[in-house]
Amino acid sequence: MNPDELRSYQVGPVQAELRSLTVSDDREGMLEGTPHLHRRFRLMGIEKAMAATPHVYVHDLDKLRADAEGHVEEWLPREAVRARLTSWWTPEDVAEFGHTELSVMWFQTAAQDPFAQLATIVRPLDWASLAGFIPFDD
């Protein structure tokens, strides 16, 4: 496989490049608890990340919110994955030079390939409505 293939993703009609991808243990620092408590903590962390970082898309957010409301006793996938994508595509109404950026978050098991999962998640997304414009600084 060509290394460039891992960096380029089709997001709707827009070609985007992967700038970073991190995988972390979603239960790190959790000494004890239940699957329900883990869901609630996960949702609080997601909401905090969304408030701190503009242009974040969280895959299956509605399902995660519903799970946090229920008393499900099954543990969630342990890995939290976050990817940052950029594109040279810019909105038509922007006259400045710059690029657009989108961060994507999801959760998976250790057996899943995060690069393949990213491709599956972003393919149907609408880059124009989710990504934010970042002007170049002089």
Steps between C-alpha positions, in 0.01 A plus 500: 500500500624845410544719814312783328190281489474521878502877498233582240127453569188572299254700711191535285624680186807646676846345514652542849836412649555336834718722718484303823342187642520406866370191673465505877363279774156638581507341846841634599490637852172324578562303820155352536156546362223349295425499127225757565739730688756460221237610246420810705869592540558442129214733407629770738845472339350524151300810589810659652703422185228640276488823701879539496563412135299650216396282207492163674286218365429217744396182323177349642454788748122449523554131579759591764255745660223238500737244654593744776130544587438126517632259757685275260727249674727425204841668482560733207795462262811607686695700242427867442623620161540856383602604148568847361443552128572805285411597145586778259128531428365832628147641509406714199422802718851510653750727325792434738769241439484198725367148531217313668533259790288233666565284805327163523456295817379143540538194718610154395650173612872427482439253216365770266728688259460873580601605146235281340245609759577865426442444128163338572391778737598800287398378153130603538564823697433848362835678531351840413260496795734344757849638431618840613707752310849573637663810349873510436690718745759737354 
